[in-house]
């Protein structure tokens, strides 16, 4: 794929996202936006349009799942603070350098948190995996806890990772659910994309 094709695809994706977000502000559902965009952009595969729309949230979805989103963000902030405190206490920071503390900042977590704050769901699956892997770090502290000498820092960090993974997985499956692809029975027309009914919104 040449550079012009890549730029063209990026522009289409950005235009689709902008159009969808404008419609969501007017109360549209994903299905309504999908149907409209398929008519406006017949040159773009319906499944590709749906892949962009899926990870954006209509207003009804934001309202219904706001408490879970805010809870996830709060736990992520707490996990970042805990990680920074652990790093400083362990003395891994080169304090002689003015910007040495930057090496301790978990920028990946901050980036994912900002994406979730903007109701972009495409980073949730990565967050589920990364936090799930972090939760495995609880195994040894849990074993040590029964022996009476657990590492409280590791236990706390693993607990937060597990909670983040659970909340992120819940939001991914409920606020940004998968769509179905129904092939045209005649085999002539394009496949039809079917989004699940939006929570808190009657589909038209």
C-alpha positions as CSV (number, residue, x, y, z in Angstrom):
1,X,0.0,0.0,0.0
2,X,1.5,3.3,-1.1
3,X,1.7,6.4,1.0
4,X,-1.2,8.2,-0.8
5,X,-3.5,5.2,-0.1
6,X,-2.5,5.2,3.6
7,X,-3.2,9.0,3.9
8,X,-6.5,8.6,2.1
9,X,-7.6,5.8,4.4
10,X,-6.6,7.8,7.5
11,X,-8.6,10.8,6.2
12,X,-11.6,8.6,5.6
13,X,-11.3,7.2,9.1
14,X,-11.1,10.6,10.6
15,X,-14.1,11.9,8.6
16,X,-16.2,8.9,9.6
17,X,-15.3,9.4,13.3
18,X,-16.1,13.1,13.1
19,X,-19.4,12.4,11.3
20,X,-20.4,9.7,13.9
21,X,-19.6,11.9,16.9
22,X,-21.7,14.8,15.5
23,X,-24.6,12.4,15.0
24,X,-24.2,11.0,18.5
25,X,-24.5,14.5,19.9
26,X,-27.9,14.6,18.2
27,X,-29.0,11.3,19.9
28,X,-28.3,8.9,17.1
29,X,-27.5,5.2,17.7
30,X,-24.6,3.3,16.2
31,X,-27.0,1.5,13.9
32,X,-28.5,4.8,12.6
33,X,-25.0,6.2,12.0
34,X,-23.8,3.0,10.3
35,X,-26.8,3.0,7.9
36,X,-26.3,6.7,7.0
37,X,-22.5,6.3,6.4
38,X,-23.0,3.3,4.2
39,X,-25.2,5.4,1.9
40,X,-22.8,8.4,2.0
41,X,-19.6,6.3,1.5
42,X,-20.4,3.4,-0.8
43,X,-16.7,3.2,-1.6
44,X,-15.9,2.2,1.9
45,X,-16.6,-1.4,3.1
46,X,-19.5,-1.4,5.7
47,X,-17.4,-3.6,8.0
48,X,-14.7,-1.0,8.0
49,X,-17.1,1.8,8.8
50,X,-18.5,-0.3,11.7
51,X,-15.0,-0.9,13.0
52,X,-14.7,2.8,13.6
53,X,-18.2,3.4,14.9
54,X,-18.0,0.5,17.4
55,X,-15.4,2.2,19.5
56,X,-17.2,5.5,19.8
57,X,-20.0,6.0,22.3
58,X,-23.5,7.4,21.7
59,X,-24.8,9.9,24.3
60,X,-27.1,7.3,25.9
61,X,-24.2,4.9,26.3
62,X,-22.1,7.5,27.9
63,X,-24.8,8.4,30.3
64,X,-25.6,4.8,31.3
65,X,-22.0,3.7,31.8
66,X,-20.5,6.9,33.1
67,X,-20.1,5.6,36.6
68,X,-18.1,2.6,35.4
69,X,-16.0,4.8,33.2
70,X,-15.2,7.2,36.0
71,X,-14.6,4.3,38.4
72,X,-12.1,2.8,35.9
73,X,-10.3,6.1,35.5
74,X,-10.1,6.6,39.3
75,X,-8.6,3.1,39.8
76,X,-6.1,3.8,37.0
77,X,-5.0,7.1,38.6
78,X,-4.6,5.3,41.9
79,X,-2.5,2.6,40.2
80,X,-0.3,5.2,38.6
81,X,0.2,7.0,41.9
82,X,1.0,3.7,43.6
83,X,3.5,2.8,40.9
84,X,5.3,6.1,41.2
85,X,5.4,5.8,45.0
86,X,6.9,2.3,44.7
87,X,9.4,3.4,42.2
88,X,10.6,6.4,44.4
89,X,10.7,4.2,47.5
90,X,12.8,1.6,45.7
91,X,15.3,4.2,44.7
92,X,15.1,3.5,41.0
93,X,15.0,7.1,40.0
94,X,18.2,9.0,39.1
95,X,17.5,12.0,41.3
96,X,20.7,13.7,40.1
97,X,19.0,14.3,36.7
98,X,16.4,17.1,36.5
99,X,14.0,14.9,34.4
100,X,15.0,11.6,35.9
101,X,11.5,11.1,37.4
102,X,10.0,11.0,33.9
103,X,11.4,7.4,33.5
104,X,9.0,6.3,36.3
105,X,5.9,7.8,34.6
106,X,3.7,5.0,33.1
107,X,2.9,6.9,29.9
108,X,1.1,3.9,28.3
109,X,-1.4,3.9,31.2
110,X,-1.8,7.6,31.0
111,X,-2.4,7.4,27.2
112,X,-5.0,4.7,27.6
113,X,-6.7,6.6,30.4
114,X,-7.0,9.7,28.2
115,X,-8.5,7.6,25.5
116,X,-11.1,6.2,27.9
117,X,-11.8,9.7,29.2
118,X,-12.7,10.7,25.7
119,X,-14.9,7.6,25.4
120,X,-12.7,5.9,22.8
121,X,-13.0,2.2,23.4
122,X,-10.3,0.9,21.0
123,X,-7.7,0.8,23.8
124,X,-9.8,-1.2,26.3
125,X,-8.8,-4.6,24.9
126,X,-5.1,-3.7,25.3
127,X,-5.8,-2.5,28.9
128,X,-7.6,-5.8,29.7
129,X,-4.6,-7.8,28.6
130,X,-1.9,-5.6,30.2
131,X,-3.8,-5.3,33.5
132,X,-4.6,-9.0,33.5
133,X,-0.9,-9.7,33.1
134,X,-0.2,-7.4,36.0
135,X,-2.7,-9.1,38.1
136,X,-0.7,-12.4,37.8
137,X,1.8,-10.6,40.0
138,X,-0.6,-11.1,42.9
139,X,0.1,-14.9,43.0
140,X,3.4,-14.8,44.9
141,X,2.2,-12.0,47.4
142,X,-1.0,-14.0,48.1
143,X,1.1,-17.1,48.7
144,X,3.4,-15.1,51.0
145,X,0.3,-13.6,52.8
146,X,-0.7,-17.0,54.0
147,X,2.8,-17.5,55.4
148,X,2.6,-14.2,57.2
149,X,5.1,-12.1,55.2
150,X,3.3,-10.7,52.2
151,X,4.6,-7.7,50.2
152,X,1.8,-5.2,50.7
153,X,3.0,-3.0,47.8
154,X,2.9,-5.9,45.3
155,X,-0.4,-7.1,46.7
156,X,-2.0,-3.7,46.4
157,X,-0.6,-3.2,42.9
158,X,-1.9,-6.6,41.7
159,X,-5.3,-6.0,43.2
160,X,-5.6,-2.7,41.3
161,X,-4.5,-4.4,38.1
162,X,-7.1,-7.0,38.5
163,X,-9.8,-4.4,39.2
164,X,-8.7,-2.4,36.1
165,X,-8.9,-5.5,34.0
166,X,-12.4,-6.4,35.2
167,X,-13.8,-2.9,34.7
168,X,-12.1,-2.5,31.3
169,X,-13.5,-5.8,30.2
170,X,-17.0,-4.9,31.4
171,X,-16.9,-1.6,29.5
172,X,-15.5,-3.2,26.4
173,X,-18.3,-5.9,26.2
174,X,-21.2,-3.7,27.3
175,X,-20.5,-0.1,26.2
176,X,-18.6,-1.1,23.0
177,X,-20.2,-4.4,22.0
178,X,-19.3,-6.4,18.9
179,X,-21.5,-6.1,15.8
180,X,-22.8,-8.9,13.6
181,X,-22.2,-9.2,9.9
182,X,-25.2,-10.5,7.9
183,X,-24.3,-11.5,4.3
184,X,-26.8,-10.6,1.6
185,X,-28.8,-13.8,0.8
186,X,-28.7,-13.1,-2.9
187,X,-24.9,-12.7,-2.8
188,X,-25.1,-9.5,-4.8
189,X,-25.4,-6.7,-2.2
190,X,-22.9,-5.8,0.4
191,X,-23.1,-7.4,3.9
192,X,-25.4,-5.7,6.4
193,X,-23.9,-4.6,9.8
194,X,-26.1,-5.2,12.8
195,X,-25.2,-3.4,16.1
196,X,-26.8,-4.6,19.4
197,X,-29.5,-2.4,20.8
198,X,-27.9,0.5,22.7
199,X,-28.4,0.4,26.4
200,X,-30.8,3.2,27.4
201,X,-31.8,3.9,23.8
202,X,-34.6,2.5,21.6
203,X,-33.2,1.5,18.2
204,X,-35.1,2.9,15.2
